Amino acid sequence: MTERLSDKLRQFLKSAEGREITTRQVREETRVQPGTPAWEAVRVYMHRFVAEGLIKPSGRNDGVFKVIKRAKSIQVFGREKRPPLTLNPPRDYETKEPLGFWDALVVRENDLWVIAGYKNAGKTALCMNILGENLDMKPVVMGNEFSLMGEDGEHEPSPRFINRLEGMDWVEWTNGNGEERFELLPVYDDYAEQVKPARLNIIDWINLPTELWMIGSVFEGIKRALRGGIGVGVIQKNIGRDSGRGGAFTKDFADVELLLDPYGDDKDMVLLTVETVKECNRAIMGKRYVYRIKDGVKIVDFREVFRCGHCFGKGWRGTTPCKECNRTGYVDSPGVW
Ligand SMILES: [Zn+2]
């Protein structure tokens, strides 16, 4: 009888791994009746389980125990080696050429790509192009750019999202049955809980925690939830800074970080910097590119640029605007001075 009770309790604890439980709950769940010898035995067993390291008192003296979850060891050798995933590159709308740096980036399962951009510097346009090129992965999109709460309290696609979908006239957004080739989720926080595993998850944008250093744990949670998928997350960035808000904390968990800044005075021009790359097949970190965004979503005139040697990238020589780079700080070919 007691043997069976002990087995039953252990079985229950197994099912409750990682959760908090009380002695009362244990009795209820294992259907131990008050007044029976088993009733008191449960209390005794709970002490034994603490000694065995199966459960741990909360430390608040409130009768709550944490059921310890044992990490399983992972086999290292003899596993099937998985090839890098592909994430199709966005293309220049006019030349149809893929963005020049993309093929240098090695994509792996659970990678989180971070797009850190100054406001109106084309963060969403880049996301939309990644989305449009990767519909075969049935991507998931979430965040304020994609949906909002309507007057009736129901979630709906944001008008800006609809406009962008319509602007991308080269993409088939639905399959033959009219079924959407992506999934729109009304999610504006706790992203990690909503990320769909083994898919491309695009979050535009990630609300930053009040404490900026916590961005690391937000990214970490998303990465863990990807479970074989890929994440693309957008965050805000201050102008000219070399990382998104959250500073160095954004870099710990970003496998790729792309920075977007305005370029010169033209509000449709974007300066893209390949900032962080954890794995690449040729030197690409620190390279810069510019392009124009047409109709809010088309990437055109994409090209690499180089720091202007006349003004050292400042756009100004003393108090006079640099003529060589037209005050942008960058020129189309290296070493022209
Ligand atoms: Zn210059």
py3Dmol code that shows the C-alpha trace and the ligand (Angstrom):
import py3Dmol

protein = """\
ATOM      1  CA  MET A   1       0.000   0.000   0.000  1.00  0.00           C
ATOM      2  CA  THR A   2       2.663   2.520   1.072  1.00  0.00           C
ATOM      3  CA  GLU A   3       4.830   1.334  -1.789  1.00  0.00           C
ATOM      4  CA  ARG A   4       2.068   2.136  -4.187  1.00  0.00           C
ATOM      5  CA  LEU A   5       1.483   5.537  -2.615  1.00  0.00           C
ATOM      6  CA  SER A   6       5.144   6.412  -3.015  1.00  0.00           C
ATOM      7  CA  ASP A   7       5.075   5.409  -6.704  1.00  0.00           C
ATOM      8  CA  LYS A   8       1.933   7.411  -7.247  1.00  0.00           C
ATOM      9  CA  LEU A   9       3.456  10.491  -5.631  1.00  0.00           C
ATOM     10  CA  ARG A  10       6.645  10.185  -7.671  1.00  0.00           C
ATOM     11  CA  GLN A  11       4.597   9.845 -10.808  1.00  0.00           C
ATOM     12  CA  PHE A  12       2.641  12.938  -9.929  1.00  0.00           C
ATOM     13  CA  LEU A  13       5.850  14.911  -9.259  1.00  0.00           C
ATOM     14  CA  LYS A  14       7.185  13.852 -12.637  1.00  0.00           C
ATOM     15  CA  SER A  15       4.139  15.366 -14.313  1.00  0.00           C
ATOM     16  CA  ALA A  16       4.547  18.552 -12.267  1.00  0.00           C
ATOM     17  CA  GLU A  17       8.233  19.136 -13.079  1.00  0.00           C
ATOM     18  CA  GLY A  18       9.126  22.791 -13.103  1.00  0.00           C
ATOM     19  CA  ARG A  19       5.889  23.797 -11.317  1.00  0.00           C
ATOM     20  CA  GLU A  20       5.052  24.864  -7.792  1.00  0.00           C
ATOM     21  CA  ILE A  21       2.871  22.594  -5.696  1.00  0.00           C
ATOM     22  CA  THR A  22       1.494  22.331  -2.135  1.00  0.00           C
ATOM     23  CA  THR A  23       1.034  19.263   0.034  1.00  0.00           C
ATOM     24  CA  ARG A  24      -2.701  19.873  -0.175  1.00  0.00           C
ATOM     25  CA  GLN A  25      -2.578  19.797  -3.958  1.00  0.00           C
ATOM     26  CA  VAL A  26      -0.568  16.582  -3.911  1.00  0.00           C
ATOM     27  CA  ARG A  27      -3.194  14.937  -1.720  1.00  0.00           C
ATOM     28  CA  GLU A  28      -6.006  16.144  -3.948  1.00  0.00           C
ATOM     29  CA  GLU A  29      -4.362  15.159  -7.206  1.00  0.00           C
ATOM     30  CA  THR A  30      -3.443  11.680  -5.985  1.00  0.00           C
ATOM     31  CA  ARG A  31      -6.907  11.276  -4.377  1.00  0.00           C
ATOM     32  CA  VAL A  32      -5.683  10.639  -0.854  1.00  0.00           C
ATOM     33  CA  GLN A  33      -8.638  10.665   1.545  1.00  0.00           C
ATOM     34  CA  PRO A  34      -8.539  12.521   4.882  1.00  0.00           C
ATOM     35  CA  GLY A  35      -8.459  10.201   7.888  1.00  0.00           C
ATOM     36  CA  THR A  36      -6.570   7.439   6.059  1.00  0.00           C
ATOM     37  CA  PRO A  37      -2.974   6.476   6.947  1.00  0.00           C
ATOM     38  CA  ALA A  38      -1.940   7.735   3.502  1.00  0.00           C
ATOM     39  CA  TRP A  39      -3.036  11.274   4.456  1.00  0.00           C
ATOM     40  CA  GLU A  40      -0.267  11.620   7.013  1.00  0.00           C
ATOM     41  CA  ALA A  41       2.144   9.569   4.869  1.00  0.00           C
ATOM     42  CA  VAL A  42       2.026  12.224   2.138  1.00  0.00           C
ATOM     43  CA  ARG A  43       3.478  14.769   4.544  1.00  0.00           C
ATOM     44  CA  VAL A  44       6.252  12.351   5.494  1.00  0.00           C
ATOM     45  CA  TYR A  45       6.995  11.597   1.852  1.00  0.00           C
ATOM     46  CA  MET A  46       7.195  15.291   1.026  1.00  0.00           C
ATOM     47  CA  HIS A  47      10.046  15.572   3.562  1.00  0.00           C
ATOM     48  CA  ARG A  48      11.721  12.583   1.999  1.00  0.00           C
ATOM     49  CA  PHE A  49      11.394  14.082  -1.497  1.00  0.00           C
ATOM     50  CA  VAL A  50      13.000  17.278  -0.247  1.00  0.00           C
ATOM     51  CA  ALA A  51      15.920  15.223   1.090  1.00  0.00           C
ATOM     52  CA  GLU A  52      16.164  13.413  -2.257  1.00  0.00           C
ATOM     53  CA  GLY A  53      16.268  16.717  -4.100  1.00  0.00           C
ATOM     54  CA  LEU A  54      13.059  16.034  -6.032  1.00  0.00           C
ATOM     55  CA  ILE A  55      11.322  19.063  -4.586  1.00  0.00           C
ATOM     56  CA  LYS A  56      12.475  22.218  -2.891  1.00  0.00           C
ATOM     57  CA  PRO A  57      10.588  24.312  -0.297  1.00  0.00           C
ATOM     58  CA  SER A  58       9.812  27.823  -1.528  1.00  0.00           C
ATOM     59  CA  GLY A  59      11.788  29.222   1.412  1.00  0.00           C
ATOM     60  CA  ARG A  60       8.811  31.423   2.364  1.00  0.00           C
ATOM     61  CA  ASN A  61       7.533  28.863   4.864  1.00  0.00           C
ATOM     62  CA  ASP A  62       4.168  28.773   3.055  1.00  0.00           C
ATOM     63  CA  GLY A  63       3.922  25.053   2.327  1.00  0.00           C
ATOM     64  CA  VAL A  64       4.767  25.615  -1.324  1.00  0.00           C
ATOM     65  CA  PHE A  65       7.327  23.379  -3.025  1.00  0.00           C
ATOM     66  CA  LYS A  66       9.028  23.751  -6.364  1.00  0.00           C
ATOM     67  CA  VAL A  67       9.231  20.484  -8.291  1.00  0.00           C
ATOM     68  CA  ILE A  68      12.732  20.391  -9.672  1.00  0.00           C
ATOM     69  CA  LYS A  69      13.127  19.881 -13.360  1.00  0.00           C
ATOM     70  CA  ARG A  70      16.182  17.843 -14.207  1.00  0.00           C
ATOM     71  CA  ALA A  71      18.098  18.924 -17.274  1.00  0.00           C
ATOM     72  CA  LYS A  72      18.591  15.966 -19.596  1.00  0.00           C
ATOM     73  CA  SER A  73      22.087  15.481 -20.924  1.00  0.00           C
ATOM     74  CA  ILE A  74      22.468  15.994 -24.633  1.00  0.00           C
ATOM     75  CA  GLN A  75      24.348  13.695 -26.906  1.00  0.00           C
ATOM     76  CA  VAL A  76      27.124  15.516 -28.738  1.00  0.00           C
ATOM     77  CA  PHE A  77      28.575  13.008 -31.201  1.00  0.00           C
ATOM     78  CA  GLY A  78      26.781  10.826 -33.686  1.00  0.00           C
ATOM     79  CA  ARG A  79      23.997  13.311 -34.275  1.00  0.00           C
ATOM     80  CA  GLU A  80      22.753  14.201 -37.673  1.00  0.00           C
ATOM     81  CA  LYS A  81      24.461  17.426 -38.692  1.00  0.00           C
ATOM     82  CA  ARG A  82      21.875  19.886 -39.846  1.00  0.00           C
ATOM     83  CA  PRO A  83      22.760  22.091 -42.798  1.00  0.00           C
ATOM     84  CA  PRO A  84      22.369  25.847 -42.435  1.00  0.00           C
ATOM     85  CA  LEU A  85      18.862  27.070 -43.124  1.00  0.00           C
ATOM     86  CA  THR A  86      18.157  29.477 -45.883  1.00  0.00           C
ATOM     87  CA  LEU A  87      16.536  32.824 -45.442  1.00  0.00           C
ATOM     88  CA  ASN A  88      15.893  34.169 -48.904  1.00  0.00           C
ATOM     89  CA  PRO A  89      17.297  37.653 -49.490  1.00  0.00           C
ATOM     90  CA  PRO A  90      15.202  40.718 -50.192  1.00  0.00           C
ATOM     91  CA  ARG A  91      15.821  41.997 -53.715  1.00  0.00           C
ATOM     92  CA  ASP A  92      16.250  45.318 -55.412  1.00  0.00           C
ATOM     93  CA  TYR A  93      12.850  45.937 -56.962  1.00  0.00           C
ATOM     94  CA  GLU A  94      14.278  47.195 -60.248  1.00  0.00           C
ATOM     95  CA  THR A  95      17.383  45.063 -60.819  1.00  0.00           C
ATOM     96  CA  LYS A  96      15.924  41.952 -59.070  1.00  0.00           C
ATOM     97  CA  GLU A  97      19.396  41.492 -57.553  1.00  0.00           C
ATOM     98  CA  PRO A  98      19.514  40.119 -54.002  1.00  0.00           C
ATOM     99  CA  LEU A  99      20.862  42.520 -51.382  1.00  0.00           C
ATOM    100  CA  GLY A 100      24.630  42.248 -51.759  1.00  0.00           C
ATOM    101  CA  PHE A 101      25.591  41.258 -48.212  1.00  0.00           C
ATOM    102  CA  TRP A 102      22.913  38.631 -47.628  1.00  0.00           C
ATOM    103  CA  ASP A 103      24.713  35.591 -49.040  1.00  0.00           C
ATOM    104  CA  ALA A 104      27.620  36.191 -46.646  1.00  0.00           C
ATOM    105  CA  LEU A 105      25.402  35.594 -43.607  1.00  0.00           C
ATOM    106  CA  VAL A 106      25.124  32.012 -42.372  1.00  0.00           C
ATOM    107  CA  VAL A 107      21.671  31.228 -41.026  1.00  0.00           C
ATOM    108  CA  ARG A 108      21.184  28.577 -38.327  1.00  0.00           C
ATOM    109  CA  GLU A 109      18.218  27.284 -36.424  1.00  0.00           C
ATOM    110  CA  ASN A 110      17.260  29.485 -33.460  1.00  0.00           C
ATOM    111  CA  ASP A 111      19.036  32.506 -34.931  1.00  0.00           C
ATOM    112  CA  LEU A 112      17.684  35.886 -33.964  1.00  0.00           C
ATOM    113  CA  TRP A 113      18.260  38.689 -36.436  1.00  0.00           C
ATOM    114  CA  VAL A 114      17.842  42.151 -35.001  1.00  0.00           C
ATOM    115  CA  ILE A 115      17.014  45.155 -37.138  1.00  0.00           C
ATOM    116  CA  ALA A 116      17.820  48.253 -35.115  1.00  0.00           C
ATOM    117  CA  GLY A 117      16.657  51.382 -36.835  1.00  0.00           C
ATOM    118  CA  TYR A 118      16.238  55.082 -36.371  1.00  0.00           C
ATOM    119  CA  LYS A 119      12.604  56.164 -36.674  1.00  0.00           C
ATOM    120  CA  ASN A 120      11.336  56.202 -40.259  1.00  0.00           C
ATOM    121  CA  ALA A 121      14.546  54.584 -41.471  1.00  0.00           C
ATOM    122  CA  GLY A 122      12.781  51.744 -43.239  1.00  0.00           C
ATOM    123  CA  LYS A 123      12.718  49.059 -40.555  1.00  0.00           C
ATOM    124  CA  THR A 124       9.288  47.798 -41.537  1.00  0.00           C
ATOM    125  CA  ALA A 125      10.056  47.967 -45.266  1.00  0.00           C
ATOM    126  CA  LEU A 126      13.002  45.623 -44.700  1.00  0.00           C
ATOM    127  CA  CYS A 127      10.853  43.267 -42.605  1.00  0.00           C
ATOM    128  CA  MET A 128       8.179  43.231 -45.291  1.00  0.00           C
ATOM    129  CA  ASN A 129      10.749  42.290 -47.921  1.00  0.00           C
ATOM    130  CA  ILE A 130      12.092  39.456 -45.747  1.00  0.00           C
ATOM    131  CA  LEU A 131       8.503  38.304 -45.232  1.00  0.00           C
ATOM    132  CA  GLY A 132       7.657  38.470 -48.936  1.00  0.00           C
ATOM    133  CA  GLU A 133      10.677  36.388 -49.954  1.00  0.00           C
ATOM    134  CA  ASN A 134      10.174  33.653 -47.360  1.00  0.00           C
ATOM    135  CA  LEU A 135       6.505  32.754 -47.544  1.00  0.00           C
ATOM    136  CA  ASP A 136       7.377  29.085 -48.061  1.00  0.00           C
ATOM    137  CA  MET A 137       8.233  28.976 -44.354  1.00  0.00           C
ATOM    138  CA  LYS A 138       4.673  30.115 -43.522  1.00  0.00           C
ATOM    139  CA  PRO A 139       6.090  32.985 -41.463  1.00  0.00           C
ATOM    140  CA  VAL A 140       4.435  34.403 -38.392  1.00  0.00           C
ATOM    141  CA  VAL A 141       4.216  38.186 -38.000  1.00  0.00           C
ATOM    142  CA  MET A 142       3.464  40.009 -34.764  1.00  0.00           C
ATOM    143  CA  GLY A 143       3.871  43.466 -33.262  1.00  0.00           C
ATOM    144  CA  ASN A 144       2.397  46.944 -33.513  1.00  0.00           C
ATOM    145  CA  GLU A 145       3.265  47.465 -37.166  1.00  0.00           C
ATOM    146  CA  PHE A 146       1.105  44.584 -38.312  1.00  0.00           C
ATOM    147  CA  SER A 147      -2.097  44.719 -36.291  1.00  0.00           C
ATOM    148  CA  LEU A 148      -4.052  46.923 -33.934  1.00  0.00           C
ATOM    149  CA  MET A 149      -7.173  46.912 -31.817  1.00  0.00           C
ATOM    150  CA  GLY A 150     -10.124  48.306 -33.754  1.00  0.00           C
ATOM    151  CA  GLU A 151     -12.978  50.440 -32.377  1.00  0.00           C
ATOM    152  CA  ASP A 152     -15.051  47.337 -31.729  1.00  0.00           C
ATOM    153  CA  GLY A 153     -12.324  45.882 -29.514  1.00  0.00           C
ATOM    154  CA  GLU A 154     -11.396  43.280 -32.130  1.00  0.00           C
ATOM    155  CA  HIS A 155      -7.868  42.952 -33.485  1.00  0.00           C
ATOM    156  CA  GLU A 156      -7.407  43.798 -37.127  1.00  0.00           C
ATOM    157  CA  PRO A 157      -4.531  44.240 -39.586  1.00  0.00           C
ATOM    158  CA  SER A 158      -3.141  47.766 -39.407  1.00  0.00           C
ATOM    159  CA  PRO A 159      -3.951  49.945 -42.449  1.00  0.00           C
ATOM    160  CA  ARG A 160      -0.209  50.502 -42.945  1.00  0.00           C
ATOM    161  CA  PHE A 161       0.341  46.745 -43.145  1.00  0.00           C
ATOM    162  CA  ILE A 162      -2.438  46.424 -45.745  1.00  0.00           C
ATOM    163  CA  ASN A 163      -0.930  49.262 -47.787  1.00  0.00           C
ATOM    164  CA  ARG A 164       2.467  47.608 -47.750  1.00  0.00           C
ATOM    165  CA  LEU A 165       1.042  44.222 -48.764  1.00  0.00           C
ATOM    166  CA  GLU A 166      -0.674  45.924 -51.687  1.00  0.00           C
ATOM    167  CA  GLY A 167       2.485  47.852 -52.565  1.00  0.00           C
ATOM    168  CA  MET A 168       4.423  44.604 -52.940  1.00  0.00           C
ATOM    169  CA  ASP A 169       2.739  43.685 -56.184  1.00  0.00           C
ATOM    170  CA  TRP A 170       5.413  41.085 -57.020  1.00  0.00           C
ATOM    171  CA  VAL A 171       4.458  38.836 -54.110  1.00  0.00           C
ATOM    172  CA  GLU A 172       1.646  36.251 -54.076  1.00  0.00           C
ATOM    173  CA  TRP A 173       0.388  36.649 -50.517  1.00  0.00           C
ATOM    174  CA  THR A 174      -2.200  33.883 -50.774  1.00  0.00           C
ATOM    175  CA  ASN A 175      -2.097  30.405 -52.264  1.00  0.00           C
ATOM    176  CA  GLY A 176      -4.523  28.970 -54.817  1.00  0.00           C
ATOM    177  CA  ASN A 177      -7.292  28.543 -52.242  1.00  0.00           C
ATOM    178  CA  GLY A 178      -7.068  32.124 -51.077  1.00  0.00           C
ATOM    179  CA  GLU A 179      -5.360  30.965 -47.908  1.00  0.00           C
ATOM    180  CA  GLU A 180      -2.810  33.399 -46.503  1.00  0.00           C
ATOM    181  CA  ARG A 181       0.790  32.249 -46.799  1.00  0.00           C
ATOM    182  CA  PHE A 182       1.715  33.919 -43.507  1.00  0.00           C
ATOM    183  CA  GLU A 183       0.087  34.131 -40.103  1.00  0.00           C
ATOM    184  CA  LEU A 184      -0.745  37.417 -38.371  1.00  0.00           C
ATOM    185  CA  LEU A 185      -0.826  37.303 -34.565  1.00  0.00           C
ATOM    186  CA  PRO A 186      -2.087  40.201 -32.395  1.00  0.00           C
ATOM    187  CA  VAL A 187       0.856  40.109 -30.004  1.00  0.00           C
ATOM    188  CA  TYR A 188       2.426  43.223 -28.500  1.00  0.00           C
ATOM    189  CA  ASP A 189       4.400  41.829 -25.563  1.00  0.00           C
ATOM    190  CA  ASP A 190       5.463  38.472 -24.063  1.00  0.00           C
ATOM    191  CA  TYR A 191       6.599  37.544 -27.576  1.00  0.00           C
ATOM    192  CA  ALA A 192       8.471  34.454 -26.430  1.00  0.00           C
ATOM    193  CA  GLU A 193       5.172  32.877 -25.318  1.00  0.00           C
ATOM    194  CA  GLN A 194       3.657  33.380 -28.747  1.00  0.00           C
ATOM    195  CA  VAL A 195       6.578  32.549 -31.024  1.00  0.00           C
ATOM    196  CA  LYS A 196       5.725  29.565 -33.223  1.00  0.00           C
ATOM    197  CA  PRO A 197       8.504  26.995 -33.211  1.00  0.00           C
ATOM    198  CA  ALA A 198      10.314  25.916 -36.376  1.00  0.00           C
ATOM    199  CA  ARG A 199       8.952  28.876 -38.357  1.00  0.00           C
ATOM    200  CA  LEU A 200      10.165  32.306 -39.380  1.00  0.00           C
ATOM    201  CA  ASN A 201       8.843  34.708 -36.711  1.00  0.00           C
ATOM    202  CA  ILE A 202       8.965  38.413 -37.521  1.00  0.00           C
ATOM    203  CA  ILE A 203       8.347  40.848 -34.669  1.00  0.00           C
ATOM    204  CA  ASP A 204       7.980  44.488 -35.639  1.00  0.00           C
ATOM    205  CA  TRP A 205       8.591  46.005 -33.221  1.00  0.00           C
ATOM    206  CA  ILE A 206       9.807  44.620 -29.881  1.00  0.00           C
ATOM    207  CA  ASN A 207       8.652  46.829 -27.015  1.00  0.00           C
ATOM    208  CA  LEU A 208      11.673  47.521 -24.904  1.00  0.00           C
ATOM    209  CA  PRO A 209      11.513  46.770 -21.202  1.00  0.00           C
ATOM    210  CA  THR A 210      11.733  49.753 -18.840  1.00  0.00           C
ATOM    211  CA  GLU A 211      15.153  48.584 -17.811  1.00  0.00           C
ATOM    212  CA  LEU A 212      17.094  48.562 -21.053  1.00  0.00           C
ATOM    213  CA  TRP A 213      19.536  45.927 -19.867  1.00  0.00           C
ATOM    214  CA  MET A 214      16.606  43.502 -19.758  1.00  0.00           C
ATOM    215  CA  ILE A 215      16.472  43.462 -23.557  1.00  0.00           C
ATOM    216  CA  GLY A 216      19.005  40.632 -23.341  1.00  0.00           C
ATOM    217  CA  SER A 217      16.559  38.397 -21.507  1.00  0.00           C
ATOM    218  CA  VAL A 218      13.738  39.340 -23.914  1.00  0.00           C
ATOM    219  CA  PHE A 219      15.930  38.254 -26.843  1.00  0.00           C
ATOM    220  CA  GLU A 220      17.027  35.145 -24.987  1.00  0.00           C
ATOM    221  CA  GLY A 221      13.409  34.141 -24.373  1.00  0.00           C
ATOM    222  CA  ILE A 222      12.549  34.601 -28.043  1.00  0.00           C
ATOM    223  CA  LYS A 223      15.573  32.595 -29.152  1.00  0.00           C
ATOM    224  CA  ARG A 224      14.693  29.735 -26.830  1.00  0.00           C
ATOM    225  CA  ALA A 225      11.107  29.687 -28.087  1.00  0.00           C
ATOM    226  CA  LEU A 226      12.187  29.505 -31.747  1.00  0.00           C
ATOM    227  CA  ARG A 227      12.966  25.786 -31.385  1.00  0.00           C
ATOM    228  CA  GLY A 228      14.379  25.292 -34.838  1.00  0.00           C
ATOM    229  CA  GLY A 229      12.913  28.443 -36.344  1.00  0.00           C
ATOM    230  CA  ILE A 230      14.367  31.855 -37.129  1.00  0.00           C
ATOM    231  CA  GLY A 231      13.471  35.171 -35.526  1.00  0.00           C
ATOM    232  CA  VAL A 232      13.637  38.668 -36.979  1.00  0.00           C
ATOM    233  CA  GLY A 233      13.054  41.388 -34.405  1.00  0.00           C
ATOM    234  CA  VAL A 234      12.907  45.156 -34.843  1.00  0.00           C
ATOM    235  CA  ILE A 235      14.045  47.614 -32.195  1.00  0.00           C
ATOM    236  CA  GLN A 236      14.417  51.380 -32.072  1.00  0.00           C
ATOM    237  CA  LYS A 237      17.810  52.942 -32.314  1.00  0.00           C
ATOM    238  CA  ASN A 238      19.163  56.393 -31.657  1.00  0.00           C
ATOM    239  CA  ILE A 239      20.739  58.147 -34.615  1.00  0.00           C
ATOM    240  CA  GLY A 240      24.402  57.451 -35.279  1.00  0.00           C
ATOM    241  CA  ARG A 241      24.691  54.879 -32.487  1.00  0.00           C
ATOM    242  CA  ASP A 242      26.288  51.562 -33.301  1.00  0.00           C
ATOM    243  CA  SER A 243      23.609  49.473 -31.618  1.00  0.00           C
ATOM    244  CA  GLY A 244      19.919  49.526 -30.874  1.00  0.00           C
ATOM    245  CA  ARG A 245      18.514  50.924 -27.654  1.00  0.00           C
ATOM    246  CA  GLY A 246      19.709  48.614 -24.954  1.00  0.00           C
ATOM    247  CA  GLY A 247      23.262  49.163 -26.103  1.00  0.00           C
ATOM    248  CA  ALA A 248      25.627  46.250 -25.766  1.00  0.00           C
ATOM    249  CA  PHE A 249      22.821  44.152 -24.286  1.00  0.00           C
ATOM    250  CA  THR A 250      21.264  43.870 -27.743  1.00  0.00           C
ATOM    251  CA  LYS A 251      24.426  42.257 -29.047  1.00  0.00           C
ATOM    252  CA  ASP A 252      24.676  39.325 -26.638  1.00  0.00           C
ATOM    253  CA  PHE A 253      21.790  37.440 -28.173  1.00  0.00           C
ATOM    254  CA  ALA A 254      21.586  38.886 -31.690  1.00  0.00           C
ATOM    255  CA  ASP A 255      23.113  36.534 -34.262  1.00  0.00           C
ATOM    256  CA  VAL A 256      22.882  39.247 -36.886  1.00  0.00           C
ATOM    257  CA  GLU A 257      22.351  42.922 -36.181  1.00  0.00           C
ATOM    258  CA  LEU A 258      21.557  45.306 -39.005  1.00  0.00           C
ATOM    259  CA  LEU A 259      21.510  49.026 -38.301  1.00  0.00           C
ATOM    260  CA  LEU A 260      19.329  51.400 -40.286  1.00  0.00           C
ATOM    261  CA  ASP A 261      20.004  55.130 -40.349  1.00  0.00           C
ATOM    262  CA  PRO A 262      18.866  58.059 -42.474  1.00  0.00           C
ATOM    263  CA  TYR A 263      21.186  58.896 -45.369  1.00  0.00           C
ATOM    264  CA  GLY A 264      21.736  62.561 -46.145  1.00  0.00           C
ATOM    265  CA  ASP A 265      18.686  64.774 -46.402  1.00  0.00           C
ATOM    266  CA  ASP A 266      16.593  62.444 -48.531  1.00  0.00           C
ATOM    267  CA  LYS A 267      14.011  60.892 -46.220  1.00  0.00           C
ATOM    268  CA  ASP A 268      13.528  57.907 -48.535  1.00  0.00           C
ATOM    269  CA  MET A 269      17.206  56.955 -48.438  1.00  0.00           C
ATOM    270  CA  VAL A 270      18.474  54.403 -45.937  1.00  0.00           C
ATOM    271  CA  LEU A 271      22.007  53.680 -44.746  1.00  0.00           C
ATOM    272  CA  LEU A 272      22.312  50.020 -43.716  1.00  0.00           C
ATOM    273  CA  THR A 273      25.253  48.836 -41.614  1.00  0.00           C
ATOM    274  CA  VAL A 274      26.003  45.148 -41.121  1.00  0.00           C
ATOM    275  CA  GLU A 275      26.876  45.524 -37.465  1.00  0.00           C
ATOM    276  CA  THR A 276      26.970  42.160 -35.698  1.00  0.00           C
ATOM    277  CA  VAL A 277      27.392  38.836 -37.473  1.00  0.00           C
ATOM    278  CA  LYS A 278      28.017  35.707 -35.421  1.00  0.00           C
ATOM    279  CA  GLU A 279      28.738  33.530 -38.444  1.00  0.00           C
ATOM    280  CA  CYS A 280      29.597  34.508 -42.015  1.00  0.00           C
ATOM    281  CA  ASN A 281      31.360  33.001 -44.998  1.00  0.00           C
ATOM    282  CA  ARG A 282      33.292  36.141 -45.908  1.00  0.00           C
ATOM    283  CA  ALA A 283      34.256  39.372 -44.187  1.00  0.00           C
ATOM    284  CA  ILE A 284      31.097  41.430 -44.007  1.00  0.00           C
ATOM    285  CA  MET A 285      30.989  43.062 -40.595  1.00  0.00           C
ATOM    286  CA  GLY A 286      31.044  46.839 -40.702  1.00  0.00           C
ATOM    287  CA  LYS A 287      30.117  47.063 -44.376  1.00  0.00           C
ATOM    288  CA  ARG A 288      27.626  49.732 -45.334  1.00  0.00           C
ATOM    289  CA  TYR A 289      24.983  49.956 -48.022  1.00  0.00           C
ATOM    290  CA  VAL A 290      22.448  52.520 -49.130  1.00  0.00           C
ATOM    291  CA  TYR A 291      19.141  52.204 -50.895  1.00  0.00           C
ATOM    292  CA  ARG A 292      15.999  54.131 -51.571  1.00  0.00           C
ATOM    293  CA  ILE A 293      12.555  53.054 -50.442  1.00  0.00           C
ATOM    294  CA  LYS A 294       9.989  53.560 -53.146  1.00  0.00           C
ATOM    295  CA  ASP A 295       6.236  53.470 -52.483  1.00  0.00           C
ATOM    296  CA  GLY A 296       6.961  52.817 -48.812  1.00  0.00           C
ATOM    297  CA  VAL A 297       8.140  49.276 -49.394  1.00  0.00           C
ATOM    298  CA  LYS A 298      10.197  48.776 -52.588  1.00  0.00           C
ATOM    299  CA  ILE A 299      13.975  48.644 -52.229  1.00  0.00           C
ATOM    300  CA  VAL A 300      15.695  50.352 -55.179  1.00  0.00           C
ATOM    301  CA  ASP A 301      19.132  51.688 -56.036  1.00  0.00           C
ATOM    302  CA  PHE A 302      20.813  49.307 -53.604  1.00  0.00           C
ATOM    303  CA  ARG A 303      24.600  49.661 -53.475  1.00  0.00           C
ATOM    304  CA  GLU A 304      27.588  49.450 -51.172  1.00  0.00           C
ATOM    305  CA  VAL A 305      29.067  52.716 -49.911  1.00  0.00           C
ATOM    306  CA  PHE A 306      32.372  53.612 -48.314  1.00  0.00           C
ATOM    307  CA  ARG A 307      33.352  56.176 -45.760  1.00  0.00           C
ATOM    308  CA  CYS A 308      34.297  59.454 -47.449  1.00  0.00           C
ATOM    309  CA  GLY A 309      38.029  60.026 -47.160  1.00  0.00           C
ATOM    310  CA  HIS A 310      37.716  63.800 -47.491  1.00  0.00           C
ATOM    311  CA  CYS A 311      35.624  64.355 -44.393  1.00  0.00           C
ATOM    312  CA  PHE A 312      36.267  60.970 -42.708  1.00  0.00           C
ATOM    313  CA  GLY A 313      32.584  60.183 -42.772  1.00  0.00           C
ATOM    314  CA  LYS A 314      31.527  63.352 -40.983  1.00  0.00           C
ATOM    315  CA  GLY A 315      29.911  65.028 -44.001  1.00  0.00           C
ATOM    316  CA  TRP A 316      31.598  68.253 -42.984  1.00  0.00           C
ATOM    317  CA  ARG A 317      35.131  69.577 -43.324  1.00  0.00           C
ATOM    318  CA  GLY A 318      35.354  71.965 -40.440  1.00  0.00           C
ATOM    319  CA  THR A 319      32.413  74.279 -40.924  1.00  0.00           C
ATOM    320  CA  THR A 320      31.948  73.664 -44.654  1.00  0.00           C
ATOM    321  CA  PRO A 321      29.797  70.863 -46.040  1.00  0.00           C
ATOM    322  CA  CYS A 322      31.859  68.158 -47.767  1.00  0.00           C
ATOM    323  CA  LYS A 323      31.320  68.426 -51.537  1.00  0.00           C
ATOM    324  CA  GLU A 324      32.868  65.041 -52.338  1.00  0.00           C
ATOM    325  CA  CYS A 325      30.184  63.082 -50.534  1.00  0.00           C
ATOM    326  CA  ASN A 326      27.416  65.644 -50.761  1.00  0.00           C
ATOM    327  CA  ARG A 327      27.391  65.898 -46.971  1.00  0.00           C
ATOM    328  CA  THR A 328      26.395  62.248 -46.508  1.00  0.00           C
ATOM    329  CA  GLY A 329      29.774  61.094 -45.217  1.00  0.00           C
ATOM    330  CA  TYR A 330      29.817  58.192 -47.719  1.00  0.00           C
ATOM    331  CA  VAL A 331      30.849  57.703 -51.339  1.00  0.00           C
ATOM    332  CA  ASP A 332      30.071  54.998 -53.917  1.00  0.00           C
ATOM    333  CA  SER A 333      33.597  53.662 -54.364  1.00  0.00           C
ATOM    334  CA  PRO A 334      36.513  53.211 -51.987  1.00  0.00           C
ATOM    335  CA  GLY A 335      39.672  55.277 -52.150  1.00  0.00           C
ATOM    336  CA  VAL A 336      38.585  58.040 -54.504  1.00  0.00           C
ATOM    337  CA  TRP A 337      40.534  60.729 -52.743  1.00  0.00           C
TER     338      TRP A 337
END
"""
ligand_1 = """\
1
ZN
Zn 32.791 63.715 -47.383
"""
view = py3Dmol.view(width=600, height=400)
view.addModel(protein, "pdb")
view.setStyle({"model": 0}, {"cartoon": {"style": "trace"}})
view.addModel(ligand_1, "xyz")
view.setStyle({"model": 1}, {"stick": {}})
view.zoomTo()
view.show()
